[in-house]
């Protein structure tokens, strides 16, 4: 006989109870029970039903019931489970974001939810997405479109016979059933009863009558194949999961009626644009509705204003659209933005004519089947930029947080100032911890492969990769580990190592280099989406997986892979907490609640411990913990504020370390006041170290690194030549000074140094030819220009991008001045080659642009007896000068307008000889010189030969890696070459208005090259003389365009290597002069000391071996770190306070913030707490000595005002403000004047003699 236990076991073994319990969870809405509501989400996760998990959590009724029965925390626990499910098990970016916003909304207050509801209702009224055409109300999109029609070509342009375009209707979105067999918005409202006797099309109401035959009321028709009703195609995409964010947009298609006299009317469908829809779009009870959250995805805008509709990460909440176009109602705000988009005007007064003309042009030139991306981009720019959208690369979800958490607060004397200690449990809780999304992109070259073992990469960095070279979506990737394994094939043998080159040449073995994408930052991240945008069909075999999206395109120059990573960010030291009144506290430490209780001496365990005088502190003598609702300040986390930079990358144009805010390996910028402070207190060696080898002095930088191997920690500054022996600024070790010299020569001004003074001279055509390496004659494509002669990027003129290599690919060594007999290229080092110049022979003379604006123009006009405007009209060929009147009634020097009278004499009638442009100015200068018996440098004012700078100097500073760049000065040179080509194709002298316009275009092109900031935009016969990507030589000399900034300020503002940044917090460090640094920061700042210690101790043979030990965190590397910290000093540059730079000793501490003593904050100001400060290491022995004797807190406290040197005022060239710099240089070159070199100028010039007393 079976026992009760056996029967129970048999019952559970049959699975019947489990099935009933699962069914109870699924039927929570029809049969609500406590068990069903408590287990429905977890059960769906166990059953791996992604659709059921998502639909349950976004259901308003479920969330309301769950929170009412079990409380907010239980609801958030379910949402957290869904968040983990859609990030680790079923990676889905769209659903992951939705879960995060739902979690924060669970704690949102009534006002927040009410604002969200009003925003959703306003957007629904604007779009009227699910309304039948006859149900649409005169509001929103419907009213805005009606105002643009009809369009009459007769009224717009006088065209006859006129074409009239009327709006017959419009459709929003693509509508279909699940399988796609039934499609179209009209079929969505097909209805029929069970027997089919009652059928039709339209919206069914609740009081619809039942069929007389079958007795059932009619219902909406469903597809016979998939048994689903027609709905928005986007919803099917979202339900299948893994949808890209581009699913949150719908096309707007216009149904147009075109009427033309004498022709039959025709119907045309015009895809107008893509409209964004909120992330909360769903179908509920047969209608498409917008639920929480009312958040838009706006796509990603590239640098030049393009819109990438596949990889965007810009989000904005509809609540952010407070007002626009004097409207506060959401429907009217969106209507105004849409109307201005079609106007194509950002001004309040737009024009319907612009849309009408564009519509008629679309009809004439052939109808496109794709939405107009200009309109799509225009609407998103108005929503995203004009309405103050979030403008950052990573999605900051902190903006959607609720009220945070109610915390129990205690007070303790061990906490000072504005600091706060927080419990580790609260720091990791969802109340204060919100993930952020990091979007990364890797370009996939044509000759690259995906691999799980990239060459020369340590195994621990590739352990995250599967055999296909990718981590599994949902996998957790540690900082520094590979997100994509890419090996790029080397085609250039010059970049190969000796053994690789031998195998390649002998057996044809391919050689690969690592081009992988690695996880940045300080925290691990979970891979959500891997999106492949490919133009080649057979590029790679990518195994399918949830979260992997493959898109094919034909418009990309390279294949690329976008990776979206979710990074958790719990509260860290350095983060800021706020309460509802605005009182704040900076997290100074994190500990368990038990530890906080012992610190505060409280019986209960607190969440926060503050100073006794803090606004959150309980009343004095009270043993009861105070309850304070706090939230995290909407700022980047402390781990995002910490950066550390050693020597990995440098800007190609400026040779300075790269600075990219928010990137973990970003160099810090020192301001001019930092250098002035060091000079004033006598720390010249430290100032020189930071300015020269730590800045852009490449030779000094390399010498300093080599000294670590030869001399160990006792490093000295390299000794260069003295300024007294220089002949020009180009002999300075500073690349910024050398570039200043080079760009001036590119503008035909030659600087020189004589007897301690800096002078300038205008270069003649002979001077340009003397320094040129060849003539530039063509503006062909870049690939042809590099290999051919005469191109703007010709290697025969400017050399190859590789050191001591010719175009043949052979290594020549240090063979200065020798030219390869096969390719005609002179090999050279990059430091020499980047200062090579070519030249362009101008077919007609032009006037130097600096003599047509500013003080030089006034002086030249006064010399010629003209007004400045007359001078410009002659240079621009609006006035033509009579050089020889011949037998006509004209006078010598008479001005002719560009009209029929000039055209009469342009062919030389009556022996008349005319001059225009630069030739006319040259004639007038020579004539005035004879009359006044004065000497004017006409060969420098009127130019026939234009210098061409090296291609390496063409690129903008913002694009440092693009050597052969199509932007920057290259565009200016191309415009000049195109104008020259047009002139040379015309025969003879200027005999027509078109040829005269070509001369004017050449003059304007040269002016834009020299200084487009003082010229007006131009467009001439298909040649765009202005371009938003192009700069000018003056832009390189004055990049900031800030009038009051001096040249010295610009040169002293520079990035330095071995620098870092982090937030400041306070704690009781060992003493006033000690700072506690995070280990990651210390490893970077003290990299040279650590590597040197490992090599000297025998733990590593070379610096690469030492780097590998440090990356693997070996015991030898950690011991070397502690040794380096024991003898190191660091420089702290707080954001405010009386001391711009302070020297401190170093110890290590966990976290991502720098800890300093409260007494130091008393000196530099408590306003620095929670702020980001700059930290720099010290490398040389002289700088270390100066820091110890001058910059420690104790020494600075004792320093008197008399100890700070006063700086005399001077007339140095480096003290000229930018608004007068070009004018003063031009006048000095004209007059042969010079500027004295003052004492502090020797720092700017990197004169090592300046260090001598």
ABEGO torsion letter per residue (X at the ends): XBBAAAAAAAAAAAGAAAAAAAAAAAAAAABBBAAAAAAAAAAAAAAGBAAAAAAAAABAAAAAAAAAAAEAAAAAAAAAAAAAAAAAABBBAAAAAAAAAAAAAAABBAAAAAAAAAAAAAAAAAAGAABBAAABBBBEAAAAAAAAOBBBAAAAAGBOBBBBBBBAEBBBEBBBBAAGABBEAAAAABBBBAAGABBEBEBBBAABBBBAAAGBBBBBBBBAAAGBBBBBAAAAAAAAEGBBAAABBBBBBBBBBBBBBGBBBBBBBBBABBBBBBAABBBBGGBBBBBOBBBBBAEBBBAAGBBBAAABABBBBAAABABBGGBABAAAAAAAAAAAAAAGBABABBBAAAAAAAAAAAAAAEBBABBBAAAAAAAAAAAAAAAGBBBBABBBAAAABBAEBBBBBBBBAABBEABBBBBAAAAABAAABBBBBBBBBBBBBAABBBBABBBGBBAAAAAABBAAGBBBBGBBBBBGBBABBBBBBBABAAABBAAAAAAAAAAGBBBBBBABBBBBEABBBBBABBBBBBABAAABBBBBBBGBBBBBBAABABBBBBBBBBBBBBBBBGBBBBBAAGBBBBBABBBBAAAAAAAAGBABBBABBBBAABAABBBBGBABBBBBBBBBBBBBBAAAABBBBBAABBBAAAGBBBBBBGBABBBBBBBAAAAAAAAAAGBAAAAAAAABAABABAAAAAAAAAAAAAAEABBBBBBBBBAAABABAAABABAAAAAAAAAAAAAGBBBBBBGGBBBBBBBBAAAAAAABAEBBABABBAAAAAABBGBAABAAAAEBABBGBBAAGBBAEBBBGBBBAAAGBBBBBAAAAAABBBBBBBABBBBBAAAABEAAAAAAAAAAGBBAAAAAAAAAGABBBBABAEABABBBGBBBBBBAAAAAAAAGBGGBBBBBEAAAAAAAAAAAAAAAGBBBBAAAABBABBBBBBAAAABBAABAABABBABEAAAAAAAAAAAAAAAAABBEBBABAAAAAAAAAAAAAAAAAABAAABBBBBBGGBBABBAABBBAAAAABAAGBAABBAAAAAABBBBBGBBBBBBBBBBBABAABBBBBAAAAAAAAAAAAAAAAAAAGABABAAAAAAAAAAGBAAAAAAAAAAAAABBBBBBBABEABABBBBBBBBBBEABBBBBAAAAAAAEAAABGBBBBBBBBABAAAAAAAAAAABAAAAAABBAAABBBBBBBABAAABBAAAAAAAAAAAAAAGBBBBBBAAAAAAAGBAAAABX
